[in-house]
Amino acid sequence: MPTLTLGHSPDPDDAFMFYALAANKIQTGRWRFEHILQDIQTLNERATRGELHISAISIHAYAHVLDKYALLPCGASMGDGYGPMLVSSFDTTLATPGGERAWVKRSRIAVPGTMTSAFLALCLYLGAKPRDFIVVPFDEIFAAVAEGRADMGLIIHEGQLTYEREGFAKVVDLGEWWLHETGLPLPLGGNVIRKDLTPAERSEVNAILRESIRYGLDHRAEGVAHALPLGRGLDAAEADKFIGMYVNDVTLDYGDRGRAAIREFLTRAHAGGFIPSPVELEFVE
């Protein structure tokens, strides 16, 4: 029975998506799945080497692995008017109204990885790569700012819900900025599958992963309970809210709006010189 390696992040939304697979709640036919939990920057780097059969990946990183992977139409994480945030320990009302971008440009920023979609969104917001930044694991960004190693932190995952009680203030929500800029959701993550699997095999796997997501949505309380241990300080209500932000109908299929969002994101990235070449999206059918 063939075993496929399946990489995803140790966070509540990915755990919720793959709950049915991990708990053997659905039929997987001839396939078995080995779950590998690693942070998104590590998964992005592994994708550049084609190491895993299936992986969660930043949409930014997808632009660098076109030769190895195709996008699965299920598994999207999109921020529709919300997304990665820049936060600071300073009172953000001290910034000149409308001057947040200038403040960000002169700040040292702790970022969760240069291949993350959060980092690419930051580059698009600034119109250039940040001049001064440090890369730290996503779950250490609050500490980097609190300890004075950075002026601001680019937060992803559950930090978007917990930053205020951690003592930080929002400078800018990049998902909110992107929606105002384009009218589209901000494409953050997706699932990819290796091209050395045949088209028929890719379609089979896509159907299984989509069923796992659907099962979670249909058995929400069970899925949230399964994901809660990876919530890093979230209570059950907050975990449910966070999962709802990033696992929803769009996660079952990008749809026209979701695909348009990816195209716009990567087209702007190429125009700005942030990715090496234009991207022609290749989805598993």
C-alpha positions in Angstrom: 0.0 0.0 0.0 1.7 3.2 -1.1 2.6 5.8 1.6 2.7 9.5 0.8 4.5 12.0 3.0 2.2 14.9 3.9 3.8 18.0 5.4 1.8 20.6 7.3 2.2 23.3 9.9 1.7 22.6 13.7 -1.1 25.1 13.9 -4.8 24.8 14.4 -6.1 25.4 10.9 -3.8 22.7 9.3 -4.5 20.3 12.1 -8.2 20.8 11.5 -7.9 20.3 7.8 -6.2 16.9 8.3 -8.1 15.8 11.4 -10.1 13.2 9.4 -6.9 11.8 7.9 -5.0 11.7 11.2 -7.9 10.1 13.1 -8.7 7.6 10.4 -12.2 9.0 9.9 -12.4 8.6 6.2 -11.5 6.0 3.6 -8.2 6.6 1.8 -8.3 3.7 -0.7 -4.9 2.4 -1.6 -3.1 5.4 -0.1 -1.6 5.8 3.4 -0.3 9.2 4.7 2.7 9.9 6.9 2.0 13.3 8.6 5.1 15.5 9.1 4.6 18.6 11.2 7.0 21.5 10.6 6.9 25.2 10.5 5.9 26.8 7.2 9.4 28.2 6.4 10.9 24.7 6.8 8.2 23.2 4.6 8.8 25.9 2.0 12.5 25.1 2.0 11.9 21.4 1.8 9.6 22.0 -1.2 12.4 23.6 -3.1 14.2 20.3 -2.9 11.0 18.3 -3.7 11.3 16.2 -0.5 7.7 15.6 0.4 5.0 14.1 -1.8 2.3 16.6 -0.5 2.9 19.7 1.5 1.4 22.8 2.8 3.3 25.7 1.3 3.3 29.5 1.1 1.8 30.8 -2.1 5.0 32.9 -2.3 7.1 29.7 -2.2 5.0 28.1 -4.9 6.5 30.5 -7.4 9.9 28.8 -6.7 8.8 25.2 -7.1 6.8 25.2 -10.3 9.0 22.6 -11.8 8.4 20.1 -9.0 4.8 20.7 -7.7 1.3 21.4 -8.9 -1.3 23.2 -6.7 -4.1 21.2 -5.3 -7.5 23.0 -5.6 -8.3 22.3 -2.0 -6.4 23.4 1.1 -6.3 27.2 0.6 -5.7 29.5 3.5 -6.9 33.0 2.5 -7.3 36.1 4.5 -10.4 37.9 3.3 -9.9 41.3 4.8 -7.5 40.0 7.5 -4.1 38.3 7.5 -0.6 38.7 8.7 0.0 41.7 10.9 2.8 44.1 11.8 2.7 44.7 15.5 4.7 46.9 17.8 5.1 47.3 21.5 4.8 51.1 21.0 1.6 53.1 21.0 0.7 53.1 17.3 -1.3 56.3 17.8 2.0 58.1 18.0 2.6 57.5 14.3 1.7 60.3 11.9 -1.8 59.7 10.5 -1.2 57.9 7.2 2.5 57.6 8.0 2.5 53.9 9.0 4.3 52.9 5.8 7.2 55.3 6.5 7.4 54.1 10.1 7.6 50.5 8.9 10.3 51.4 6.4 12.6 52.7 9.0 12.0 49.9 11.5 13.8 46.6 12.1 11.2 43.9 11.6 11.2 40.3 12.9 9.8 38.1 10.1 8.8 34.4 10.1 10.8 33.5 6.9 11.6 35.1 3.6 9.6 32.5 1.6 6.4 33.1 3.5 3.5 34.9 1.9 3.5 37.2 4.8 7.0 38.4 3.8 5.9 38.8 0.2 2.8 40.8 1.3 5.1 43.0 3.4 7.3 43.6 0.3 4.3 44.5 -1.8 3.0 46.9 0.9 6.4 48.6 1.1 7.1 48.5 -2.6 10.5 47.0 -1.7 12.1 44.5 0.6 12.3 45.8 4.1 15.7 47.4 4.7 16.3 45.9 8.1 14.8 42.6 9.2 15.7 39.5 11.1 14.3 36.0 10.5 13.0 34.2 13.6 10.6 31.2 14.1 7.0 32.4 13.9 6.3 31.5 17.5 9.3 33.6 18.8 8.4 36.9 17.1 6.6 38.4 20.1 9.7 37.7 22.2 12.0 39.2 19.5 10.1 42.5 19.7 9.6 42.4 23.5 13.4 41.9 24.0 14.3 44.8 21.7 15.8 42.7 18.9 13.3 44.1 16.5 11.0 47.2 16.5 8.1 45.4 14.9 7.0 41.8 14.3 5.3 40.3 11.3 2.9 37.8 13.0 1.1 34.9 11.4 -1.1 32.0 12.8 -2.8 32.5 16.1 -0.8 35.6 17.0 -3.3 37.5 14.9 -5.8 36.9 17.7 -3.5 37.1 20.8 -1.3 40.1 20.1 -3.2 42.5 22.2 -3.1 40.4 25.4 0.6 39.8 24.7 1.0 43.6 25.0 1.4 44.6 21.4 -0.5 47.0 19.2 -1.4 46.6 15.5 0.5 48.8 13.0 -1.1 47.4 9.9 -3.1 44.3 8.9 -1.7 43.3 5.5 -4.8 41.3 4.6 -6.9 44.4 5.2 -4.5 46.5 3.2 -4.6 44.0 0.3 -8.4 43.8 0.2 -8.5 47.6 0.0 -5.8 47.6 -2.7 -7.3 44.8 -4.9 -10.7 43.8 -3.7 -9.4 40.3 -3.3 -8.5 38.0 -0.4 -4.8 37.7 0.4 -3.6 34.2 -0.7 -1.4 32.9 2.1 -1.1 29.1 1.9 -2.0 26.2 -0.2 -1.3 22.5 -0.7 0.9 21.2 -3.4 1.6 17.7 -4.8 4.6 16.4 -6.6 4.5 16.2 -10.3 6.2 12.7 -10.4 2.8 11.4 -9.4 0.6 10.8 -12.4 -2.3 13.1 -13.1 -4.7 10.3 -12.2 -2.9 9.7 -8.9 -2.9 13.5 -8.1 -6.7 13.6 -8.7 -7.2 10.6 -6.4 -5.2 12.3 -3.6 -7.0 15.6 -4.1 -10.3 13.8 -3.6 -9.1 12.3 -0.3 -7.7 15.6 1.0 -10.9 17.4 0.1 -12.9 14.8 1.9 -10.8 15.3 5.0 -11.5 19.1 4.9 -15.2 18.5 4.3 -15.3 16.0 7.2 -13.8 18.5 9.6 -16.3 21.2 8.5 -19.2 18.8 9.0 -17.9 17.6 12.4 -16.6 21.0 13.6 -16.5 20.4 17.3 -14.5 17.2 17.0 -12.1 18.9 14.6 -11.6 21.9 16.8 -10.9 19.6 19.8 -8.3 17.8 17.8 -6.6 21.0 16.8 -6.8 22.8 20.1 -3.5 21.4 21.5 -1.7 23.2 18.8 -3.4 26.5 19.6 -0.6 28.0 21.7 -2.6 29.9 24.2 -6.0 29.9 22.4 -9.0 28.7 24.2 -11.7 26.6 22.5 -13.7 29.6 21.3 -10.6 31.4 20.0 -9.4 28.3 18.2 -12.8 27.9 16.6 -12.7 31.5 15.4 -9.1 31.1 14.1 -10.0 27.9 12.2 -13.1 29.6 10.7 -10.8 32.4 9.4 -8.7 30.0 7.4 -10.7 26.8 6.9 -14.0 27.5 5.1 -15.7 26.9 1.7 -12.7 28.5 -0.1 -10.6 25.8 1.5 -12.6 23.1 -0.3 -11.9 24.9 -3.6 -10.3 28.2 -4.5 -13.1 29.2 -6.9 -12.7 31.9 -9.4 -12.1 34.7 -6.8 -9.4 32.7 -5.0 -7.6 31.8 -8.2 -7.8 35.5 -9.3 -6.2 36.4 -6.0 -3.3 34.1 -6.5 -2.7 35.4 -10.0 -2.8 39.0 -8.8 -0.5 38.3 -5.9 2.1 36.6 -8.0 1.8 39.0 -10.9 2.5 41.9 -8.6 5.3 40.0 -7.0 7.0 39.4 -10.4 6.4 43.0 -11.5 8.1 44.2 -8.3 11.1 41.9 -8.8 10.3 39.7 -5.7 10.0 36.4 -7.6 12.1 35.2 -10.5 9.7 34.7 -13.3 6.0 35.0 -14.2 3.8 32.2 -12.8 1.4 30.2 -14.8 -0.8 28.4 -12.3 -1.1 24.7 -12.6 -3.9 23.1 -10.7 -4.7 19.5 -10.2 -8.0 18.7 -11.9 
